[in-house]
Amino acid sequence: MNLERNPSASRLALVDCNNFFCSCERVFDPSLMGKPVVVLSNNDGCIISRSEEAKALGIPMGAPLHQQQEVIRKHGVRVFSSNYTLYGDMSARVMSILRDAVPAIEVYSIDEAFLELPPSFDEEAARELRAKILQWTGIPVCIGIAGTKLLAKFANRHAKKNKEITDGVFDLTTYWDPDGLMADAPCEALWGVAKNTARTLSKIGIRTVLEFQRADPTAVRKSLGVVGERLLRELNGISCMELEEMPPSRKGVIASRSFGSPVEEIVDLEEALANHVSRAAEKIRRFALLATHIEVFLQTNRFRKDLPQYYPIRGVTLPAPTASTSELMATARQLLHSIYRSGYRYKKTGVMLAHLVSEEEYQPSLFDAPTPKSKRLDIDKIVDEINRRMGDNRTPVITRAAMGTESSGKGWKMRAERHSPNYTTNWQELPVVKA
């Protein structure tokens, strides 16, 4: 098989926000500039984002917070609970700027996007875009340009690791020595090549990106299958991963969080589950979807080997597809009671809404009973709109009695002791400027 590069192929860019969660915290607190900053996972458990200064201290990604306390105290590391409401809003602002700059965009994650570039878009245009994002949002980004998604990721990696040379922008299509760059990079530097894949490649004599690019397609397919061959084609400038302007249809939605402390009473579990159902139902309504299947699960703490373990899960197909919060809550409560057993210390509960169908395109079968439009669903959508305008994911304005009050459920509520304000989504927490 012969792989030939296509020099006239379209060019793509990958825009990646630098240390995104930490950068969001810095936007509204200038005192954090130049200081080591880390952001924690749910329940303040592990470190999931690190500033460059924190990385320089040797704080590893994913490290449990309690293992880094000495380093944090010694070097004055600023620690924040995750604030996904703030991060989501800042992400939307960055993506809005990108949409205005190029013909097409694929939002790959909360802090990354692939761009389809117009012919006139060069490295200078990328630098101007980077400066605009920084000026308008305060978020620093790096931009990698190449002919395929895989190569754009690789270019972005070089831009980020060598910011003192690239100033955060790197165009692989115009670089004078791409072979030299690839010869110095291990296969793990490629998007989609994990340690196990790299070990497999090593067994057939492929250790660097350049060796992978020049490899025999037959040998690669034999070792890694179709996925490996697709990587090889992308590496040679043959696009196998198209830009997805529309996100793929959702198959299911899961809402679940670990408790701040173990929960034993079913009353507390009911309250926690009601909050998860409310969040999941709002999400599928936002995308005009209906759930046809619901599952509820419980989990004890698997790390506590001294305690009895129990991981039940039970689901049911709904009589008719729905996105009604009250209907889903009622079914979820029944499922919870069917799997609950006393005598266990539960660490987590959650709900999954599955087999989702479009609200507009759903086609009932000939034998289904007619399902008139639910007034409850209309009320849900009104509540959603009020909460979006006046509240946020952490503190909705309107809730149901089953979800508890501020004073209840303290045992199951997630720990977030270092939570920053919702600067951009809550009127009560807007930043104050003093002149």
N, C-alpha and C positions, 0 to 999 in steps of 0.2 A: 504494500500500500504506500502511495506517495502523498506526502503532505506538503502542499505548496502554500506559501503565504500570499495573501491578497492585499497588495499595497493600497488598493483603492477602497478598501473596506471602510465603513464608518468608524468614527472615533468615539470612545466613551471616556467618561471620567468617573472616578469614585471620590466623593466628598465625605470625609470622616471628621467628626467633631473630636477635638483633642480632650482626653480625660473628661468626657462630657459632663458627668454628674458633678465632679469637682468644679468644672468651669462654670456650671449653672450657679453653684453656691457663691463663687467669686464675683459674678456679675453684680450682685446686690450687696456685697461686703468687700469693699476694696482692701480692707486690712488683711485679707487672706492672700493677696498677691505676694508671691515670693516665699510664702510659708508652706510647709508640708500639710496637705489636706487629704483626708480619706472619707469615703462615704460607705455606710454599712448596708447590709442586706436587711430584709424583713426581720423584725425582732432584734435588731442591733447585733446580729450574730457574727457575720463575716464581712471582711473588707471586699467591696466589689468595684470600687473606683479609687484611683490614686493619682495625685498630682505628680509632676515630674520630681518635685522635691521629696515626696514620700517614697517614690521608687528609688531615688538615690540613697535613701536610708536603709534599703534592703527589705522594705515591707513587701511581702509577696502578695500576689493577687489571690483572693479567696481565703486568706489566712483568718482563723478565728480571732475575734477582737481580744479575747482574754490572753492570747499568746503574745500579743504585741504591746501589752500595757507598759512594759519597761521602756521600750523604744519611744512610745507615745509620750510618756512623762519626761524622758530625758531630753527630747528634741522639741517639745511643745507642739506636737502634731495636733491639728484641729480635726475633730471627729464629728461627723454629721450622720443622723439617721436619714435613710432614703426618703426623698420627697418627690414621688412620682408625678404628683399633680403639677409641680413646678417644672420638672424635667420634660413632661409631655407638652406643656405649653411652650416652653423654649424651643423644643424640637419643631413644633408646628411653625414657629416664626422663622426658623432657619430654612425649613422646607419651602415655605412660601416665597422666600427670596430666590431659592433655586428654581422654582417653577417659573418665575418671571424671567429667568436668565437664559433658559434653553428650551428647545422644542418639546422634549419629553423627559420624564424623570421617573425612576422607580425608587420609592422609599423602601430601603432594604431593612432598616432597623431604626430604633429611636434616634441613633446618632450617625447613620450612614445612608447615603443615597447614590445611586448610579444615574449619570446624566448622559443623554444623547447630545453630542456636540454639533453645532453648525460648522460648516467648512471654515468659516473665518475665526473660529474660537481657537486662539493659540495660548501659549504660556503666559503672555502678558495679560490676556483677557482673564485667565484663571487667577492671576495675582490680583487683578481688580475685583473679581468676585470674592476672593478671600478677604480682601480689605473691607469690602462692603458688608459682608456678614459680620465681621468683627466690629465695625462701626455701628451697625444697626442693632445688633443683639448682644455684643460683648463676648461672643463665643468664638474661640480660635479654631480654625479647621485646617486640614491638610488635603491637598488635591493631587490625585494621580491620574495621568492621562495615558491611554493606550488604545489598542484596536479591539480588545475583548474584555469581558468582565474579569477574567482571571488575571490578565496582564495589567488591567487598571488597578486591581487589588495589590499586585506586586509593585507597581509604580507608586501607589500610595504608601506602601510600607517603606520604600526608599525615601520618599519625601518626609515621612514622619521621623525616621531614624536619623536622618541627616539634615535636620532643620537649619543648622548653622550654614550649610552649603546651599540647600535648595530653597530656603525661606518658605518651606511648607508646600511648594509646588514642584511637581516633576512630570515631564512629558517624555515617556519612553519612546514615542514615535519619532522624536527628533534627537534623541540622545546619541552621541557619537560612538559609544562603545557598549551597546546592550549585551553583547556576548560576555564582556568582562564583568558586567554587573551580575549576570546570571551565573557565571563561573564561581563567583565568590559567595553565592547564596545557597544554603542547604535546601533540600526539597521541602522541609518543614516550613520554609518561608512562603510557600504557595498556599493560597486559599483552597481548602478542601483536602490538604495533605496532612493528616495527623501522624502521630508517632508510629502507629501500626502500619499505616500506608508507607511511611518512609522506610520502615524496616523491610517491608516487602520489596520496595524498589531497590534497596541496598543489596538484596540477595541476587538481583540480576545486574549488579554493577552500576546502578544509578544512585549517585549521592548528591549531586548538585542540580540546580535548576537547568543549567546549560546541558548537562548530560541527559536530563529528562526530555528537554526540547528536541534533542537529536536522537532520541531512542527509537528503536524499531517498534512501529505500532503493533505488530503481531505479538511481540514479546510482552509489551505493556498490556494488551488486551488479555493475553493468557494469564498474566499475574493479577491484574486488577479489574478485569472485565470491562464492560461498556463504560462505566464511570471513569476508569483510568484512561481509556481511549479518548473520552470527551475532554478530560483535562489536557491530554497531549495535543489535541486539536486546538483548544483554546490557547495553549502555550505557543502554538505556531501561527497564531493570528487568524484562525478559522473560528468564527463565532458559533458556539453551540448553545449558549444561554442567552436567549433573547431578553430584551428589556421588557419588564412587566409593568406597564403603566397602571393597569388595574390590579389591585391585590387579588390573589386567588380566593375563591369562595371558601368561607369558613365552614368547616365540618363539625366543629364543636367549640364550646366555651367552657372553661373551668374557672371557678372562683374558689380560692382556698388560701388560708394563711395559718401559720403556726400560732398557737396561743402564747400570750405573754407568760403564763404560768399554767401548770397542768390543771385540767378540768375534769371533774368526776360527776357532777350533777347534770341530769338530762335537761333541766331548765336552762342552764347556761349554754349547753350545746344547742338547744333550740334557738336561742337568741343569736348565737354566732352564725348558725346555719341560715337563719332568716336574713342576716346582713349579706351573706355570700350570694344567696338566691336573688336578692334585690339588685346586687351589682351585676350578676350574670344576665338577669332579665333586661336590665337597662342596656347592656351592651348589645344583645341581639336585636332589641328594638331599634337601636341606633343604626344598624345595618339592614333594617327591614326584613328580619328573619323570624322564623317560628321554630320552636323546638318540638320534635316528635318523640324524644326519648330523654329521660332524666335519670341520673345516678347520684347517689349520696354515699360518702365514705367517711370512715373514722380511722384514726391512727393513734397508736400510742408512741412513745419515744423509743425508737429502735436502738438508740445509743445507751439506754438504761437497761443493761443486761440483768440488773438486780430486780427488775420489775417484770410482772407478767405482760406479755405482748398480745395485741389483738388488732387486726387490720381488716375489718369487714367492709364490704362494698355491696350495694344492691341497687338495681335499676328497674325501671318499668317503662313500657311504651305508653305514651299518653293517648287517651281516647280520641283526641283531635289535636292537631298542631296548635301551639299557643305561645304567646310571649307575655301573657298576663302574670304579673308578679304575684297576685293573690292566689291564682290557680297553681302556679309553680311552688309557692310556699306551702300550700296545703299538701301537695303530693310529697314534697321533700320532707315535711314533718312526719308523714306516715312512714316513709322509708327509714328515717332516723330512728323512730320507735321500734321498727322491725329489726334493726341491727344493734341497737344499744344494749350493752350488758353492764350491770353495776360491778364495782370492784376493780375497775381499771382507771388509770390516770391517763386521760387522753391529751395528746399533744396537738392534734389538728382534726378539723372536719372540713368538708368541702362538698361542692356540687358540680356536676358536669351536665350541661345541656347539649345533647348530641342529635345527630341526624337532622341538621338544620335545613330548612327549606325556605325559599324566598316567599315573602308575604304576598308579592304580586303574582308570582308564577306557580304558586301551589295549586296542584290539580287533585281534588279529592277523587276517590274511586267511585264507581257507579253505586256501590252499596253503602257508602258513608252517609251518615245523617247530615242534613244541611246545617252549617254552622254560621248563623248570622253574626255580623260584626259585633264584637263585644264592647259594651259601654265601659267595662273595666279597663280595656286596652286603651280607649280614648283618655280615660283619667290618668292611666300610667304615663302616656305621652305628655300630658299637660304637666304632670309632676316632674318628669324628666327635664322638660324645658325650664321650669322654675329652678330646679336644682342646678342646671347648667349655667343659668344666668346669675343666680344669687348665692350659690354654694360651691362646693367642690367635692371630689371623691372622698375626701377625709371627713368633711362635715357637711352632709347634705342638709338643705333647709327643711325639707319635708320627709319624714320617715313614717314607717308603720309601727304600731304598738309592739308587734312581735319582734321588732329589731332592738327593743330596749331603749333606755334613755342614757344621758351622759353619766348618770350616777350608777347605772347598773352594768353588769357584765365586765367589771374590771379585771376579773381573772382571765377571761378569754381574749381581751383586746390586746392587740399587738404592741410590743414595746417600741417606743420611738422617742426616747428621752432626749435625743439631740436633734429633733426635727426643726428645720428652719421654717420661717413663715412662708405662706403661699403668696409671694409678692405680687403675682400677676393675675390671680384668679379669685381673690377674696378681698372684698372692699374693706374689711376690718384689718387686713394685714398688708395693705399697700405701703411701700416704702415712703418714708417721710424725708423730704429734702429741707434742710435748714440753711438759709442764706444769711 
